[in-house]
Amino acid sequence: MNETPAKPTSHKVDAILRLPEVERMSGLKRTAIYERMAEGKFPQSVPLGVRHVGWLESEIQAWIRELADSRKVAA
């Protein structure tokens, strides 16, 4: 049987960021991040284990872009 090998996908793997990196990127501290998550105003965390969570880097970057874009509209 002649099977064609699978083509590599061009999907970029999203990095998972831990809280210190999310704080650095967003400028927010833990409490503010969790408050905004509860309000639906910040990306939701991804469970990594029983007591560990992370955030998708692309979602944090998109959130930052949205803030910057809203600033341009309001000006």
NUVEXDREN-803546 format. One record per residue: y, z, x of N, C-alpha, C, CB in turn. Coordinates in Angstrom, 2 decimals, m for minus. Glycine has a CB too. Example, Ala and Ser with C-alpha at 12.3 -4.5 7.8 and 13.67 -1.06 7.14 Angstrom:
! NUVEXDREN-803546
<site n_py="m5.69" n_pz="7.80" n_px="13.19" ca_py="m4.50" ca_pz="7.80" ca_px="12.30" c_py="m3.30" c_pz="7.80" c_px="13.20" cb_py="m4.47" cb_pz="9.05" cb_px="11.31"/>
<site n_py="m2.25" n_pz="7.08" n_px="12.85" ca_py="m1.06" ca_pz="7.14" ca_px="13.67" c_py="0.03" c_pz="7.87" c_px="12.90" cb_py="m0.60" cb_pz="5.72" cb_px="14.08"/>
END
This chain:
! NUVEXDREN-803546
<site n_py="m1.17" n_pz="0.00" n_px="0.82" ca_py="0.00" ca_pz="0.00" ca_px="0.00" c_py="1.25" c_pz="0.00" c_px="0.87" cb_py="m0.01" cb_pz="1.20" cb_px="m0.94"/>
<site n_py="2.18" n_pz="m0.86" n_px="0.56" ca_py="3.45" ca_pz="m0.91" ca_px="1.27" c_py="4.50" c_pz="m0.16" c_px="0.48" cb_py="3.90" cb_pz="m2.36" cb_px="1.51"/>
<site n_py="4.89" n_pz="0.96" n_px="0.98" ca_py="5.93" ca_pz="1.73" ca_px="0.32" c_py="7.20" c_pz="1.67" c_px="1.15" cb_py="5.48" cb_pz="3.19" cb_px="0.11"/>
<site n_py="8.30" n_pz="1.48" n_px="0.47" ca_py="9.59" ca_pz="1.46" ca_px="1.14" c_py="10.00" c_pz="2.88" c_px="1.46" cb_py="10.67" cb_pz="0.74" cb_px="0.28"/>
<site n_py="10.38" n_pz="3.13" n_px="2.72" ca_py="10.82" ca_pz="4.50" ca_px="3.04" c_py="12.07" c_pz="4.86" c_px="2.25" cb_py="11.09" cb_pz="4.64" cb_px="4.55"/>
<site n_py="12.17" n_pz="6.13" n_px="1.94" ca_py="13.33" ca_pz="6.62" ca_px="1.19" c_py="14.60" c_pz="6.40" c_px="1.99" cb_py="13.17" cb_pz="8.11" cb_px="0.83"/>
<site n_py="15.63" n_pz="5.94" n_px="1.31" ca_py="16.91" ca_pz="5.73" ca_px="1.96" c_py="17.62" c_pz="7.08" c_px="2.08" cb_py="17.77" cb_pz="4.70" cb_px="1.19"/>
<site n_py="18.25" n_pz="7.32" n_px="3.20" ca_py="19.01" ca_pz="8.57" ca_px="3.32" c_py="20.19" c_pz="8.53" c_px="2.35" cb_py="19.51" cb_pz="8.79" cb_px="4.77"/>
<site n_py="20.44" n_pz="9.67" n_px="1.75" ca_py="21.57" ca_pz="9.74" ca_px="0.83" c_py="22.83" c_pz="10.07" c_px="1.60" cb_py="21.31" cb_pz="10.81" cb_px="m0.27"/>
<site n_py="23.94" n_pz="9.66" n_px="1.05" ca_py="25.22" ca_pz="9.91" ca_px="1.71" c_py="25.92" c_pz="11.14" c_px="1.14" cb_py="26.13" cb_pz="8.69" cb_px="1.58"/>
<site n_py="25.17" n_pz="11.95" n_px="0.40" ca_py="25.76" ca_pz="13.15" ca_px="m0.19" c_py="26.05" c_pz="14.17" c_px="0.89" cb_py="24.82" cb_pz="13.75" cb_px="m1.26"/>
<site n_py="27.27" n_pz="14.66" n_px="0.87" ca_py="27.64" ca_pz="15.70" ca_px="1.83" c_py="27.16" c_pz="17.03" c_px="1.28" cb_py="29.18" cb_pz="15.72" cb_px="2.09"/>
<site n_py="26.54" n_pz="17.81" n_px="2.13" ca_py="26.08" ca_pz="19.13" ca_px="1.72" c_py="27.29" c_pz="20.06" c_px="1.70" cb_py="24.97" cb_pz="19.67" cb_px="2.67"/>
<site n_py="27.45" n_pz="20.75" n_px="0.59" ca_py="28.57" ca_pz="21.66" ca_px="0.43" c_py="28.29" c_pz="22.97" c_px="1.15" cb_py="28.86" cb_pz="21.92" cb_px="m1.06"/>
<site n_py="29.25" n_pz="23.46" n_px="1.89" ca_py="29.09" ca_pz="24.74" ca_px="2.58" c_py="29.28" c_pz="25.88" c_px="1.58" cb_py="30.10" cb_pz="24.88" cb_px="3.75"/>
<site n_py="28.55" n_pz="26.94" n_px="1.81" ca_py="28.72" ca_pz="28.16" ca_px="1.00" c_py="29.52" c_pz="29.14" c_px="1.84" cb_py="27.34" cb_pz="28.77" cb_px="0.56"/>
<site n_py="30.63" n_pz="29.57" n_px="1.28" ca_py="31.53" ca_pz="30.49" ca_px="1.98" c_py="31.30" c_pz="31.92" c_px="1.50" cb_py="32.99" cb_pz="30.08" cb_px="1.77"/>
<site n_py="31.37" n_pz="32.84" n_px="2.42" ca_py="31.29" ca_pz="34.25" ca_px="2.07" c_py="32.69" c_pz="34.78" c_px="1.81" cb_py="30.59" cb_pz="35.07" cb_px="3.20"/>
<site n_py="32.78" n_pz="35.98" n_px="1.26" ca_py="34.04" ca_pz="36.54" ca_px="0.80" c_py="35.15" c_pz="36.54" c_px="1.86" cb_py="33.80" cb_pz="37.94" cb_px="0.34"/>
<site n_py="34.91" n_pz="36.96" n_px="3.09" ca_py="36.02" ca_pz="36.97" ca_px="4.06" c_py="36.66" c_pz="35.59" c_px="4.24" cb_py="35.53" cb_pz="37.48" cb_px="5.41"/>
<site n_py="35.85" n_pz="34.55" n_px="4.24" ca_py="36.38" ca_pz="33.20" ca_px="4.39" c_py="37.14" c_pz="32.76" c_px="3.14" cb_py="35.25" cb_pz="32.21" cb_px="4.69"/>
<site n_py="36.64" n_pz="33.14" n_px="1.97" ca_py="37.32" ca_pz="32.81" ca_px="0.71" c_py="38.67" c_pz="33.54" c_px="0.66" cb_py="36.44" cb_pz="33.20" cb_px="m0.52"/>
<site n_py="38.69" n_pz="34.79" n_px="1.10" ca_py="39.95" ca_pz="35.53" ca_px="1.15" c_py="40.95" c_pz="34.83" c_px="2.08" cb_py="39.71" cb_pz="36.98" cb_px="1.62"/>
<site n_py="40.48" n_pz="34.40" n_px="3.23" ca_py="41.35" ca_pz="33.73" ca_px="4.20" c_py="41.90" c_pz="32.43" c_px="3.63" cb_py="40.59" cb_pz="33.46" cb_px="5.49"/>
<site n_py="41.02" n_pz="31.63" n_px="3.03" ca_py="41.44" ca_pz="30.33" ca_px="2.51" c_py="42.37" c_pz="30.46" c_px="1.30" cb_py="40.23" cb_pz="29.52" cb_px="2.13"/>
<site n_py="42.09" n_pz="31.41" n_px="0.43" ca_py="42.84" ca_pz="31.53" ca_px="m0.82" c_py="44.09" c_pz="32.38" c_px="m0.69" cb_py="41.95" cb_pz="32.10" cb_px="m1.88"/>
<site n_py="44.12" n_pz="33.27" n_px="0.28" ca_py="45.23" ca_pz="34.20" ca_px="0.41" c_py="45.12" c_pz="35.37" c_px="m0.54" cb_py="46.53" cb_pz="33.48" cb_px="0.17"/>
<site n_py="43.99" n_pz="35.48" n_px="m1.23" ca_py="43.76" ca_pz="36.57" ca_px="m2.18" c_py="42.79" c_pz="37.57" c_px="m1.60" cb_py="43.22" cb_pz="36.03" cb_px="m3.52"/>
<site n_py="42.88" n_pz="38.80" n_px="m2.06" ca_py="41.91" ca_pz="39.82" ca_px="m1.67" c_py="40.82" c_pz="39.91" c_px="m2.73" cb_py="42.61" cb_pz="41.20" cb_px="m1.49"/>
<site n_py="39.79" n_pz="40.66" n_px="m2.40" ca_py="38.58" ca_pz="40.77" ca_px="m3.23" c_py="38.89" c_pz="41.05" c_px="m4.71" cb_py="37.69" cb_pz="41.87" cb_px="m2.69"/>
<site n_py="39.70" n_pz="42.06" n_px="m4.97" ca_py="39.99" ca_pz="42.44" ca_px="m6.35" c_py="40.63" c_pz="41.30" c_px="m7.12" cb_py="40.90" cb_pz="43.66" cb_px="m6.38"/>
<site n_py="41.60" n_pz="40.64" n_px="m6.51" ca_py="42.28" ca_pz="39.52" ca_px="m7.18" c_py="41.32" c_pz="38.36" c_px="m7.43" cb_py="43.48" cb_pz="39.05" cb_px="m6.34"/>
<site n_py="40.43" n_pz="38.09" n_px="m6.48" ca_py="39.45" ca_pz="37.02" ca_px="m6.65" c_py="38.56" c_pz="37.31" c_px="m7.86" cb_py="38.59" cb_pz="36.86" cb_px="m5.37"/>
<site n_py="38.03" n_pz="38.52" n_px="m7.93" ca_py="37.13" ca_pz="38.87" ca_px="m9.04" c_py="37.86" c_pz="38.94" c_px="m10.37" cb_py="36.45" cb_pz="40.19" cb_px="m8.76"/>
<site n_py="39.10" n_pz="39.39" n_px="m10.36" ca_py="39.89" ca_pz="39.40" ca_px="m11.61" c_py="40.10" c_pz="37.98" c_px="m12.11" cb_py="41.25" cb_pz="40.10" cb_px="m11.40"/>
<site n_py="40.48" n_pz="37.08" n_px="m11.22" ca_py="40.71" ca_pz="35.69" ca_px="m11.61" c_py="39.41" c_pz="34.99" c_px="m12.01" cb_py="41.38" cb_pz="34.92" cb_px="m10.47"/>
<site n_py="38.32" n_pz="35.34" n_px="m11.37" ca_py="37.03" ca_pz="34.78" ca_px="m11.80" c_py="36.75" c_pz="35.19" c_px="m13.24" cb_py="35.88" cb_pz="35.27" cb_px="m10.86"/>
<site n_py="36.99" n_pz="36.46" n_px="m13.57" ca_py="36.74" ca_pz="36.96" ca_px="m14.93" c_py="37.62" c_pz="36.26" c_px="m15.95" cb_py="36.98" cb_pz="38.48" cb_px="m14.98"/>
<site n_py="38.82" n_pz="35.86" n_px="m15.53" ca_py="39.76" ca_pz="35.16" ca_px="m16.41" c_py="39.50" c_pz="33.66" c_px="m16.46" cb_py="41.19" cb_pz="35.42" cb_px="m15.95"/>
<site n_py="38.57" n_pz="33.18" n_px="m15.65" ca_py="38.29" ca_pz="31.74" ca_px="m15.58" c_py="39.33" c_pz="30.97" c_px="m14.79" cb_py="38.21" cb_pz="31.18" cb_px="m16.96"/>
<site n_py="40.05" n_pz="31.67" n_px="m13.91" ca_py="41.13" ca_pz="31.05" ca_px="m13.13" c_py="40.79" c_pz="30.90" c_px="m11.66" cb_py="42.38" cb_pz="31.87" cb_px="m13.28"/>
<site n_py="39.53" n_pz="31.12" n_px="m11.32" ca_py="39.07" ca_pz="31.00" ca_px="m9.94" c_py="37.61" c_pz="30.56" c_px="m9.98" cb_py="39.25" cb_pz="32.35" cb_px="m9.14"/>
<site n_py="37.17" n_pz="29.76" n_px="m9.02" ca_py="35.77" ca_pz="29.31" ca_px="m9.03" c_py="34.78" c_pz="30.48" c_px="m9.07" cb_py="35.50" cb_pz="28.46" cb_px="m7.79"/>
<site n_py="33.72" n_pz="30.28" n_px="m9.81" ca_py="32.67" ca_pz="31.29" ca_px="m9.92" c_py="31.83" c_pz="31.34" c_px="m8.64" cb_py="31.78" cb_pz="31.00" cb_px="m11.13"/>
<site n_py="31.36" n_pz="32.51" n_px="m8.32" ca_py="30.50" ca_pz="32.67" ca_px="m7.15" c_py="29.09" c_pz="32.15" c_px="m7.45" cb_py="30.45" cb_pz="34.15" cb_px="m6.72"/>
<site n_py="28.37" n_pz="31.91" n_px="m6.37" ca_py="26.99" ca_pz="31.44" ca_px="m6.43" c_py="26.11" c_pz="32.58" c_px="m5.92" cb_py="26.79" cb_pz="30.13" cb_px="m5.58"/>
<site n_py="25.12" n_pz="33.00" n_px="m6.70" ca_py="24.25" ca_pz="34.08" ca_px="m6.21" c_py="23.40" c_pz="33.61" c_px="m5.03" cb_py="23.34" cb_pz="34.61" cb_px="m7.35"/>
<site n_py="23.38" n_pz="34.42" n_px="m3.99" ca_py="22.59" ca_pz="34.11" ca_px="m2.80" c_py="21.41" c_pz="35.06" c_px="m2.63" cb_py="23.46" cb_pz="34.15" cb_px="m1.56"/>
<site n_py="21.44" n_pz="36.13" n_px="m3.36" ca_py="20.40" ca_pz="37.15" ca_px="m3.28" c_py="20.75" c_pz="38.27" c_px="m4.23" cb_py="20.24" cb_pz="37.68" cb_px="m1.83"/>
<site n_py="20.05" n_pz="39.36" n_px="m4.12" ca_py="20.26" ca_pz="40.49" ca_px="m5.04" c_py="21.69" c_pz="41.01" c_px="m4.95" cb_py="19.27" cb_pz="41.61" cb_px="m4.73"/>
<site n_py="22.22" n_pz="41.14" n_px="m3.75" ca_py="23.56" ca_pz="41.71" ca_px="m3.58" c_py="24.49" c_pz="40.80" c_px="m2.80" cb_py="23.46" cb_pz="43.06" cb_px="m2.88"/>
<site n_py="24.19" n_pz="39.52" n_px="m2.76" ca_py="24.99" ca_pz="38.61" ca_px="m1.95" c_py="25.42" c_pz="37.41" c_px="m2.78" cb_py="24.20" cb_pz="38.14" cb_px="m0.71"/>
<site n_py="26.70" n_pz="37.06" n_px="m2.65" ca_py="27.22" ca_pz="35.88" ca_px="m3.32" c_py="28.03" c_pz="35.06" c_px="m2.32" cb_py="28.08" cb_pz="36.27" cb_px="m4.55"/>
<site n_py="28.27" n_pz="33.83" n_px="m2.70" ca_py="29.11" ca_pz="32.95" ca_px="m1.91" c_py="29.84" c_pz="32.02" c_px="m2.86" cb_py="28.28" cb_pz="32.15" cb_px="m0.86"/>
<site n_py="30.71" n_pz="31.19" n_px="m2.32" ca_py="31.46" ca_pz="30.23" ca_px="m3.12" c_py="31.30" c_pz="28.87" c_px="m2.48" cb_py="32.96" cb_pz="30.62" cb_px="m3.23"/>
<site n_py="31.24" n_pz="27.83" n_px="m3.30" ca_py="31.15" ca_pz="26.49" ca_px="m2.77" c_py="32.50" c_pz="26.09" c_px="m2.18" cb_py="30.70" cb_pz="25.49" cb_px="m3.86"/>
<site n_py="32.47" n_pz="25.64" n_px="m0.96" ca_py="33.71" ca_pz="25.28" ca_px="m0.27" c_py="34.50" c_pz="24.22" c_px="m1.04" cb_py="33.39" cb_pz="24.78" cb_px="1.14"/>
<site n_py="33.81" n_pz="23.25" n_px="m1.60" ca_py="34.51" ca_pz="22.19" ca_px="m2.34" c_py="35.26" c_pz="22.73" c_px="m3.55" cb_py="33.52" cb_pz="21.11" cb_px="m2.78"/>
<site n_py="34.70" n_pz="23.75" n_px="m4.21" ca_py="35.38" ca_pz="24.34" ca_px="m5.37" c_py="36.60" c_pz="25.14" c_px="m4.96" cb_py="34.41" cb_pz="25.23" cb_px="m6.14"/>
<site n_py="36.52" n_pz="25.83" n_px="m3.82" ca_py="37.68" ca_pz="26.57" ca_px="m3.32" c_py="38.78" c_pz="25.59" c_px="m2.92" cb_py="37.29" cb_pz="27.48" cb_px="m2.12"/>
<site n_py="38.41" n_pz="24.52" n_px="m2.24" ca_py="39.39" ca_pz="23.52" ca_px="m1.85" c_py="40.03" c_pz="22.86" c_px="m3.07" cb_py="38.74" cb_pz="22.46" cb_px="m0.96"/>
<site n_py="39.24" n_pz="22.59" n_px="m4.10" ca_py="39.77" ca_pz="21.99" ca_px="m5.34" c_py="40.75" c_pz="22.96" c_px="m6.01" cb_py="38.62" cb_pz="21.63" cb_px="m6.31"/>
<site n_py="40.43" n_pz="24.25" n_px="m6.02" ca_py="41.31" ca_pz="25.26" ca_px="m6.60" c_py="42.65" c_pz="25.29" c_px="m5.86" cb_py="40.64" cb_pz="26.67" cb_px="m6.55"/>
<site n_py="42.60" n_pz="25.21" n_px="m4.54" ca_py="43.82" ca_pz="25.19" ca_px="m3.74" c_py="44.64" c_pz="23.94" c_px="m4.05" cb_py="43.49" cb_pz="25.26" cb_px="m2.23"/>
<site n_py="43.98" n_pz="22.79" n_px="m4.15" ca_py="44.69" ca_pz="21.55" ca_px="m4.50" c_py="45.35" c_pz="21.65" c_px="m5.86" cb_py="43.73" cb_pz="20.36" cb_px="m4.47"/>
<site n_py="44.65" n_pz="22.25" n_px="m6.84" ca_py="45.22" ca_pz="22.43" ca_px="m8.18" c_py="46.49" c_pz="23.27" c_px="m8.13" cb_py="44.19" cb_pz="23.08" cb_px="m9.12"/>
<site n_py="46.47" n_pz="24.34" n_px="m7.33" ca_py="47.67" ca_pz="25.18" ca_px="m7.19" c_py="48.82" c_pz="24.36" c_px="m6.60" cb_py="47.37" cb_pz="26.40" cb_px="m6.30"/>
<site n_py="48.52" n_pz="23.60" n_px="m5.57" ca_py="49.56" ca_pz="22.78" ca_px="m4.94" c_py="50.08" c_pz="21.73" c_px="m5.91" cb_py="49.02" cb_pz="22.11" cb_px="m3.67"/>
<site n_py="49.20" n_pz="21.09" n_px="m6.66" ca_py="49.61" ca_pz="20.07" ca_px="m7.63" c_py="50.46" c_pz="20.68" c_px="m8.74" cb_py="48.39" cb_pz="19.38" cb_px="m8.23"/>
<site n_py="50.10" n_pz="21.87" n_px="m9.21" ca_py="50.87" ca_pz="22.50" ca_px="m10.30" c_py="52.26" c_pz="22.88" c_px="m9.81" cb_py="50.13" cb_pz="23.76" cb_px="m10.83"/>
<site n_py="52.37" n_pz="23.20" n_px="m8.55" ca_py="53.68" ca_pz="23.52" ca_px="m7.98" c_py="54.58" c_pz="22.28" c_px="m7.99" cb_py="53.52" cb_pz="24.05" cb_px="m6.53"/>
<site n_py="53.99" n_pz="21.12" n_px="m7.69" ca_py="54.76" ca_pz="19.88" ca_px="m7.68" c_py="55.23" c_pz="19.52" c_px="m9.09" cb_py="53.91" cb_pz="18.73" cb_px="m7.10"/>
<site n_py="54.39" n_pz="19.75" n_px="m10.09" ca_py="54.73" ca_pz="19.43" ca_px="m11.47" c_py="55.83" c_pz="20.37" c_px="m11.97" cb_py="53.49" cb_pz="19.52" cb_px="m12.38"/>
<site n_py="55.75" n_pz="21.63" n_px="m11.62" ca_py="56.71" ca_pz="22.63" ca_px="m12.10" c_py="58.09" c_pz="22.45" c_px="m11.45" cb_py="56.19" cb_pz="24.04" cb_px="m11.82"/>
<site n_py="58.13" n_pz="21.85" n_px="m10.29" ca_py="59.40" ca_pz="21.70" ca_px="m9.56" c_py="60.31" c_pz="20.66" c_px="m10.19" cb_py="59.14" cb_pz="21.33" cb_px="m8.10"/>
END
